[in-house]
Amino acid sequence: MENPVVEVKNIGKLYPKHATKILSLKDRYLKKERNFAGQWSVKDVSFNIQKGDSVAILGDNGSGKSTLLKLILGVTAPTTGSIVVNGKIGGLIELGAGFHKELSGRENIYMNGVVLGLKEKEIDQLIDQIIEFAELKDHIDKPIKQYSSGMKVRLGFSIAIHVESDIILLDEVLAVGDKRFKKKALAAVKSYLKGKTIIFVSHSTHQVKQICQKAIVLKDGQLVYEGDTESAIEFYENQTIEIE
Ligand SMILES: Nc1ncnc2c1ncn2[C@@H]1O[C@H](COP(=O)(O)OP(=O)(O)OP(=O)(O)O)[C@@H](O)[C@H]1O
């Protein structure tokens, strides 16, 4: 068997007491409030992901899903354990994160592309498709600060799926935006990303069933189930009923 593309071993993240966080666009959009007391957001989690797997991360609010994605992406350091990623990793884990609001949509595409490891020439070749998919032709030269949340989501999503990567992380990206774009985005994830390794966070079991073959369930930062999507959803839903 090939080496796993993502190897997560006993990973843990302890946020110190009084840690503060500027609310992400996603949080603001979803009007969420968070309580940042010192605690293990992710605790002793281990799993492997093989090439071509599409894996969902299921769990209630605050169960550690986004933190786990940030650990895999390397934007936050683990307190314990280790993560090995074999391949180029990309995706969209916080809506609009990495956008500069004073710059135009077009300039932000270049900025993001460079951050994701592309050369300017490569971005030149992709930019029309990115703008077209995001349906932002008429707005692309306006500063991002004039964009609605939906427009930012469309742009971020479009960049994420057009930039080549081996492993793509998608955090609730299909939860916002209007119905029509959501449908188009779901279809894009299904077709564009065939054969790629996908890690997908979503509260929509409907979307999870359409995209992922496997799933893990987190509860209070711990991995409590790992298996095929159907059985993981069943486990997750039963667990939620018990609590209610
Ligand atoms: N920067 C931070 N500093 C301190 N605590 C944090 C920080 N980010 C997240 N947390 C805490 O870690 C826990 C897990 O949060 P996380 O965002 O990973 O959960 P989630 O499962 O993605 O939640 P949701 O479904 O609401 O997006 C929460 O209790 C949260 O308050």
The ligand as an SDF file (V2000), in Angstrom:
LIG
                    3D

 31 33  0  0  0  0  0  0  0  0999 V2000
   -7.8580   30.8360   18.1330 N   0  0  0  0  0  0  0  0  0  0  0  0
   -8.4850   30.2200   19.1350 C   0  0  0  0  0  0  0  0  0  0  0  0
   -8.1680   30.4830   20.4090 N   0  0  0  0  0  0  0  0  0  0  0  0
   -8.7710   29.8570   21.4380 C   0  0  0  0  0  0  0  0  0  0  0  0
   -9.7160   28.9040   21.2820 N   0  0  0  0  0  0  0  0  0  0  0  0
  -10.0820   28.6080   20.0350 C   0  0  0  0  0  0  0  0  0  0  0  0
   -9.5040   29.2430   18.8840 C   0  0  0  0  0  0  0  0  0  0  0  0
  -10.0850   28.7090   17.7620 N   0  0  0  0  0  0  0  0  0  0  0  0
  -10.9740   27.7930   18.1930 C   0  0  0  0  0  0  0  0  0  0  0  0
  -10.9870   27.7240   19.5500 N   0  0  0  0  0  0  0  0  0  0  0  0
  -11.8280   26.8190   20.3800 C   0  0  0  0  0  0  0  0  0  0  0  0
  -11.5570   25.4840   19.9900 O   0  0  0  0  0  0  0  0  0  0  0  0
  -12.7440   24.7170   19.9810 C   0  0  0  0  0  0  0  0  0  0  0  0
  -12.9170   24.0690   18.6130 C   0  0  0  0  0  0  0  0  0  0  0  0
  -13.2020   25.0950   17.6700 O   0  0  0  0  0  0  0  0  0  0  0  0
  -13.3280   24.8060   16.1070 P   0  0  0  0  0  0  0  0  0  0  0  0
  -13.5200   26.1050   15.4220 O   0  0  0  0  0  0  0  0  0  0  0  0
  -12.2050   23.9560   15.6840 O   0  0  0  0  0  0  0  0  0  0  0  0
  -14.6690   23.9340   16.0890 O   0  0  0  0  0  0  0  0  0  0  0  0
  -15.5960   23.5260   14.8680 P   0  0  0  0  0  0  0  0  0  0  0  0
  -15.9330   22.1050   15.0810 O   0  0  0  0  0  0  0  0  0  0  0  0
  -14.9560   23.9070   13.5810 O   0  0  0  0  0  0  0  0  0  0  0  0
  -16.8700   24.4360   15.1340 O   0  0  0  0  0  0  0  0  0  0  0  0
  -17.9790   25.0310   14.1290 P   0  0  0  0  0  0  0  0  0  0  0  0
  -18.8260   23.8770   13.6760 O   0  0  0  0  0  0  0  0  0  0  0  0
  -18.7300   25.9470   15.0300 O   0  0  0  0  0  0  0  0  0  0  0  0
  -17.2630   25.7460   13.0200 O   0  0  0  0  0  0  0  0  0  0  0  0
  -13.8750   25.6570   20.3640 C   0  0  0  0  0  0  0  0  0  0  0  0
  -14.1920   25.4640   21.7110 O   0  0  0  0  0  0  0  0  0  0  0  0
  -13.3040   27.0240   20.1230 C   0  0  0  0  0  0  0  0  0  0  0  0
  -13.8500   27.9430   21.0190 O   0  0  0  0  0  0  0  0  0  0  0  0
  1  2  1  0
  2  3  1  0
  2  7  2  0
  3  4  2  0
  4  5  1  0
  5  6  2  0
  6  7  1  0
  6 10  1  0
  7  8  1  0
  8  9  2  0
  9 10  1  0
 10 11  1  0
 11 12  1  0
 11 30  1  0
 12 13  1  0
 13 14  1  0
 13 28  1  0
 14 15  1  0
 15 16  1  0
 16 17  2  0
 16 18  1  0
 16 19  1  0
 19 20  1  0
 20 21  2  0
 20 22  1  0
 20 23  1  0
 23 24  1  0
 24 25  2  0
 24 26  1  0
 24 27  1  0
 28 29  1  0
 28 30  1  0
 30 31  1  0
M  END
$$$$
